[in-house]
């Protein structure tokens, strides 16, 4: 018998999501590749084999054994849109929304992103690192094993570089993977509120080259919306970002259908995010160019809005849909992909299988990592979670508490409900 590092057996349902190493579309999103009464073998942080428990146990001896206790085993969640590096929380804005203020009104009165900018600029790098580390640790028990993390609360060269250095340190110090995105085009800082051209020039001539030279970010993201960056400004900045070697993401058509999705398709962005007001033309353009629609229902929920993205129309049109938390200090202070799946099913009419696909393999594809994470297949990272549930359909049904009992990253347990703490290796 071949010896492996780890065997996980007694899996009532093993959700492999076996298939092509790309975003799944259409009916593919309903195929979770489920094996019942299953086991999975791991060595050197990667999946060696999986299948029926009797077959796996007959083939392999092991150094470590985990009994899944007749529960559900699936890939760790991938969260492809977060803003975890900030100083102050903004619960006061939550109360303002309850009393009738909307997102744009709060922003234009000095709240919103600009409020976070002031505190991030004043904070020290170590202080930002410690705060973000504590926040990200809370994602892990919820089953998240990979995240994307954006800058965008500094909006000066010095502060954006500071945030990106923090993200790099977080990736090196925490037991989950963190993909860095430069989002200097998150807003116009107050000193440039009447000089948009001046700030765009700063982004193009200084910030983009500096971030690229320091190799601190993989992606460039921009907030394309009526009250922030218009289509022409967004196109110009995205072209400059690509010229500096960045791959592209977008906050697109969150509030009004100004053509953000169409621009994402034109620029061949990897992902267009939010899309609460995406037009029919935008859906068609994204499908044609293979742009992944990363939907953030937690933000609409937190803002008290009803304009959930048209996930059903997107999936039926052949668009690949991913899900993310949009974890941030203002519009969505949510760290649970499980709750996002519940919202996706209830408010965007996704099936349970579609939502799980969107939170795993499609989310991995939104970070261009579908070849290494997002499904449980031979050769991929052993990023695995165990959930105390009778079936995968229980996941969105049982909301408001944590279904996850164990989180495994690269073949090592990094959290379990037995220890109730993050385990560093």
ZAPA-568134 format. One record per residue (C-alpha): x, y, z. Coordinates in nm, 3 decimals, decimal comma. Layout:
X:Y:Z
X:Y:Z
...
// end
This chain:
X:Y:Z
0,000:0,000:0,000
0,118:0,349:-0,083
0,158:0,577:0,216
0,008:0,927:0,206
0,016:1,217:0,449
-0,357:1,233:0,513
-0,676:1,039:0,456
-1,017:1,198:0,511
-1,284:0,931:0,516
-1,646:0,882:0,621
-1,756:1,161:0,385
-2,131:1,135:0,340
-2,110:1,362:0,034
-1,779:1,460:-0,122
-1,837:1,762:-0,346
-1,547:1,734:-0,591
-1,668:1,987:-0,852
-1,472:1,775:-1,096
-1,446:1,928:-1,443
-1,255:2,169:-1,659
-1,010:2,407:-1,488
-1,213:2,712:-1,583
-1,528:2,894:-1,479
-1,838:2,680:-1,519
-2,136:2,815:-1,712
-2,499:2,722:-1,769
-2,595:2,370:-1,663
-2,234:2,299:-1,561
-2,294:2,511:-1,252
-2,540:2,252:-1,121
-2,289:1,964:-1,140
-2,105:1,936:-0,808
-1,940:1,604:-0,893
-2,077:1,442:-0,576
-1,941:1,109:-0,453
-2,126:0,949:-0,162
-1,958:0,741:0,110
-1,626:0,881:-0,006
-1,267:0,940:0,102
-0,985:1,162:-0,016
-0,606:1,111:-0,001
-0,354:1,395:0,040
0,026:1,421:0,024
0,260:1,720:0,008
-0,034:1,956:0,038
-0,204:1,824:-0,275
-0,483:1,580:-0,354
-0,345:1,241:-0,456
-0,669:1,049:-0,503
-1,038:1,045:-0,414
-1,334:0,813:-0,461
-1,542:0,560:-0,276
-1,414:0,509:0,078
-1,365:0,133:0,036
-1,148:0,187:-0,272
-0,931:0,461:-0,120
-0,872:0,277:0,208
-0,775:-0,037:0,016
-0,507:0,156:-0,179
-0,344:0,381:0,082
-0,188:0,380:0,426
-0,161:0,717:0,601
0,028:0,926:0,855
-0,279:1,123:0,960
-0,646:1,032:0,955
-0,951:1,259:0,977
-1,295:1,111:1,023
-1,548:1,339:0,850
-1,812:1,190:1,080
-2,058:1,122:0,797
-2,066:1,491:0,707
-2,021:1,701:0,393
-1,673:1,759:0,250
-1,609:2,019:-0,019
-1,351:2,268:-0,148
-1,269:2,566:0,072
-1,451:2,885:-0,020
-1,270:3,132:-0,244
-1,363:3,496:-0,177
-1,257:3,698:-0,484
-1,356:4,048:-0,364
-1,260:4,191:-0,024
-1,135:4,518:0,129
-0,989:4,398:0,463
-0,719:4,662:0,520
-0,872:4,964:0,692
-0,848:5,142:1,026
-1,193:5,242:1,148
-1,525:5,065:1,114
-1,824:5,270:0,995
-2,120:5,139:1,191
-2,247:5,498:1,219
-2,320:5,487:0,845
-2,520:5,169:0,892
-2,746:5,361:1,129
-2,764:5,652:0,881
-2,889:5,411:0,616
-3,156:5,283:0,854
-3,284:5,640:0,891
-3,309:5,690:0,516
-2,972:5,810:0,382
-2,849:5,626:0,073
-2,494:5,525:-0,021
-2,430:5,819:-0,254
-2,570:6,074:-0,009
-2,346:5,942:0,270
-2,045:5,952:0,039
-2,111:6,307:-0,081
-2,150:6,429:0,278
-1,799:6,315:0,370
-1,872:5,957:0,470
-1,812:5,642:0,273
-1,474:5,569:0,121
-1,336:5,915:0,195
-1,397:5,860:0,566
-1,182:5,548:0,555
-0,912:5,732:0,361
-0,847:5,981:0,642
-0,789:5,715:0,906
-0,577:5,489:0,682
-0,349:5,776:0,589
-0,290:5,855:0,956
-0,244:5,495:1,070
0,093:5,325:1,090
0,172:5,025:0,875
0,209:4,791:1,173
-0,122:4,908:1,315
-0,301:4,840:0,985
-0,136:4,499:0,965
-0,247:4,395:1,313
-0,605:4,512:1,257
-0,635:4,339:0,919
-0,481:4,019:1,052
-0,745:3,994:1,323
-1,023:4,055:1,071
-0,901:3,799:0,820
-0,862:3,536:1,092
-1,240:3,552:1,133
-1,291:3,444:0,770
-1,109:3,115:0,820
-1,354:2,944:1,062
-1,629:3,028:0,810
-1,453:2,808:0,556
-1,265:3,061:0,344
-0,923:2,940:0,230
-0,833:3,199:-0,037
-0,921:3,567:-0,068
-0,851:3,860:-0,296
-0,761:4,179:-0,104
-0,770:4,533:-0,240
-0,599:4,856:-0,149
-0,799:5,172:-0,215
-0,836:5,346:0,122
-0,518:5,550:0,089
-0,549:5,720:-0,252
-0,203:5,869:-0,229
0,113:5,703:-0,353
0,255:5,660:-0,002
-0,068:5,529:0,152
-0,153:5,290:-0,132
0,194:5,140:-0,117
0,154:5,111:0,259
-0,171:4,917:0,219
-0,022:4,687:-0,043
0,280:4,613:0,177
0,035:4,519:0,451
-0,147:4,283:0,213
0,184:4,121:0,121
0,270:4,069:0,489
-0,075:3,925:0,554
-0,025:3,671:0,275
0,310:3,572:0,423
0,186:3,545:0,782
-0,162:3,394:0,760
-0,242:3,033:0,665
-0,471:3,123:0,374
-0,377:3,258:0,031
-0,427:3,630:-0,037
-0,428:3,771:-0,391
-0,336:4,145:-0,404
-0,522:4,408:-0,608
-0,429:4,776:-0,646
-0,738:4,994:-0,630
-0,605:5,348:-0,631
-0,909:5,436:-0,845
-1,157:5,368:-0,564
-1,265:5,733:-0,527
-1,128:6,081:-0,583
-0,955:6,192:-0,262
-1,077:6,517:-0,111
-0,773:6,715:-0,227
-0,864:6,623:-0,586
-1,243:6,642:-0,557
-1,246:6,938:-0,799
-0,948:6,822:-1,003
-1,026:6,474:-1,132
-0,778:6,512:-1,414
-0,502:6,588:-1,166
-0,566:6,267:-0,972
-0,594:6,056:-1,288
-0,257:6,197:-1,397
-0,112:6,104:-1,057
-0,242:5,749:-1,098
-0,102:5,713:-1,449
0,232:5,891:-1,408
0,327:5,786:-1,056
0,109:5,536:-0,868
0,069:5,268:-1,134
0,443:5,263:-1,221
0,546:5,261:-0,853
0,314:4,973:-0,762
0,424:4,778:-1,068
0,793:4,834:-0,993
0,744:4,719:-0,633
0,555:4,407:-0,758
0,292:4,454:-0,487
-0,024:4,381:-0,687
-0,142:4,139:-0,952
-0,461:4,322:-1,053
-0,588:4,676:-1,104
-0,946:4,754:-1,001
-1,157:5,067:-1,055
-1,492:5,192:-0,925
-1,681:5,271:-1,246
-1,997:5,450:-1,145
-2,178:5,776:-1,218
-2,055:5,951:-0,903
-1,696:5,821:-0,925
-1,510:5,723:-1,248
-1,703:5,759:-1,572
-1,659:5,529:-1,871
-1,398:5,741:-2,049
-1,193:5,790:-1,733
-1,219:5,419:-1,655
-1,108:5,315:-2,002
-0,809:5,546:-1,988
-0,698:5,418:-1,649
-0,751:5,054:-1,740
-0,541:5,101:-2,053
-0,265:5,256:-1,842
-0,287:4,973:-1,589
-0,257:4,711:-1,861
0,044:4,896:-2,005
0,206:4,863:-1,662
0,149:4,487:-1,656
-0,164:4,464:-1,442
-0,457:4,237:-1,513
-0,796:4,402:-1,486
-1,095:4,387:-1,254
-1,386:4,630:-1,221
-1,652:4,757:-0,983
-1,914:4,793:-1,256
-2,277:4,908:-1,278
-2,339:4,872:-0,906
-2,595:5,151:-0,882
-2,672:5,271:-1,236
-2,633:5,105:-1,579
-2,370:5,338:-1,722
-2,199:5,076:-1,940
-1,950:4,932:-1,692
-2,017:4,571:-1,792
-1,976:4,661:-2,157
-1,643:4,830:-2,077
-1,530:4,523:-1,883
-1,595:4,319:-2,196
-1,424:4,573:-2,423
-1,115:4,574:-2,200
-1,129:4,196:-2,151
-1,129:4,231:-1,773
-1,101:3,906:-1,580
-1,398:3,999:-1,362
-1,674:4,260:-1,344
-1,809:4,292:-0,991
-2,135:4,411:-0,828
-2,348:4,449:-1,147
-2,668:4,530:-0,960
-2,777:4,757:-1,246
-2,621:4,564:-1,535
-2,807:4,599:-1,867
-2,905:4,328:-2,115
-2,631:4,459:-2,345
-2,382:4,429:-2,061
-2,479:4,068:-1,994
-2,444:3,983:-2,362
-2,105:4,155:-2,386
-1,966:3,976:-2,081
-2,080:3,640:-2,213
-1,918:3,704:-2,551
-1,581:3,800:-2,400
-1,580:3,549:-2,115
-1,583:3,810:-1,837
-1,674:3,653:-1,502
-1,959:3,826:-1,318
-1,862:3,840:-0,951
-2,180:3,916:-0,761
-2,195:4,065:-0,411
-2,544:4,018:-0,266
-2,423:4,097:0,085
-2,364:4,457:-0,019
-2,717:4,503:-0,150
-2,848:4,341:0,169
-2,639:4,568:0,393
-2,732:4,880:0,199
-3,101:4,794:0,238
-3,151:4,800:-0,139
-3,355:4,571:-0,362
-3,141:4,586:-0,677
-2,983:4,243:-0,651
-2,782:4,143:-0,955
-2,969:3,941:-1,216
-2,786:3,617:-1,153
-3,060:3,405:-1,306
-3,052:3,601:-1,633
-2,672:3,594:-1,639
-2,648:3,218:-1,587
-2,921:3,151:-1,842
-2,731:3,372:-2,090
-2,412:3,169:-2,042
-2,222:3,413:-1,819
-1,995:3,257:-1,559
-2,108:3,379:-1,216
-1,891:3,394:-0,904
-1,981:3,507:-0,552
-1,786:3,715:-0,299
-1,847:3,886:0,035
-1,722:4,238:-0,053
-1,599:4,246:0,308
-1,532:4,615:0,383
-1,579:4,875:0,658
-1,876:5,053:0,506
-2,121:4,885:0,273
-2,076:4,519:0,372
-1,902:4,416:0,693
-1,964:4,045:0,629
-1,702:3,771:0,652
-1,921:3,463:0,584
-1,937:3,310:0,239
-2,203:3,080:0,382
-2,436:3,375:0,434
-2,355:3,502:0,084
-2,467:3,166:-0,054
-2,794:3,198:0,137
-2,854:3,544:-0,013
-2,764:3,419:-0,361
-3,029:3,150:-0,336
-3,302:3,359:-0,173
-3,252:3,695:-0,345
-3,088:3,607:-0,680
-3,271:3,276:-0,737
-2,958:3,069:-0,782
-2,986:2,699:-0,710
-2,786:2,568:-0,415
-2,547:2,391:-0,653
-2,500:2,704:-0,863
-2,420:2,910:-0,554
-2,166:2,655:-0,430
-2,003:2,646:-0,773
-1,994:3,027:-0,775
-1,824:3,031:-0,432
-1,558:2,773:-0,521
-1,441:2,692:-0,874
-1,589:3,002:-1,039
-1,451:3,224:-0,765
-1,113:3,058:-0,821
-1,145:3,130:-1,193
-1,219:3,495:-1,109
-0,869:3,496:-0,957
-0,725:3,291:-1,247
-0,647:3,005:-1,011
-0,896:2,741:-1,122
-0,604:2,514:-1,210
-0,489:2,491:-0,848
-0,791:2,559:-0,621
-1,171:2,560:-0,629
-1,231:2,187:-0,677
-1,112:1,863:-0,516
-0,920:1,693:-0,795
-0,590:1,513:-0,832
-0,297:1,754:-0,837
-0,483:2,049:-0,687
-0,415:2,207:-0,349
-0,583:2,023:-0,066
-0,797:2,319:0,041
-1,085:2,135:0,206
-1,366:2,209:0,449
-1,588:1,975:0,647
-1,941:2,087:0,729
-2,178:1,943:0,987
-2,477:1,901:0,755
-2,697:1,616:0,632
-2,660:1,724:0,267
-2,513:2,008:0,062
-2,861:2,156:0,026
-2,858:2,230:0,400
-2,591:2,499:0,353
-2,807:2,801:0,260
-3,106:2,669:0,454
-2,927:2,683:0,790
-2,807:3,041:0,814
-2,696:3,268:1,094
-2,447:3,020:1,243
-2,140:2,834:1,122
-2,180:2,493:0,955
-1,802:2,442:0,918
-1,627:2,209:1,164
-1,279:2,190:1,008
-1,073:2,396:0,764
-0,778:2,237:0,584
-0,531:2,441:0,378
-0,270:2,266:0,164
-0,334:1,944:0,354
-0,298:2,092:0,704
-0,577:2,171:0,949
-0,575:2,546:1,011
-0,897:2,559:1,217
-1,133:2,312:1,377
-1,429:2,345:1,610
-1,237:2,128:1,856
-0,963:2,386:1,899
-1,163:2,701:1,811
-0,845:2,878:1,711
-0,639:2,946:1,402
-0,355:2,696:1,373
-0,037:2,840:1,219
0,221:2,623:1,049
// end
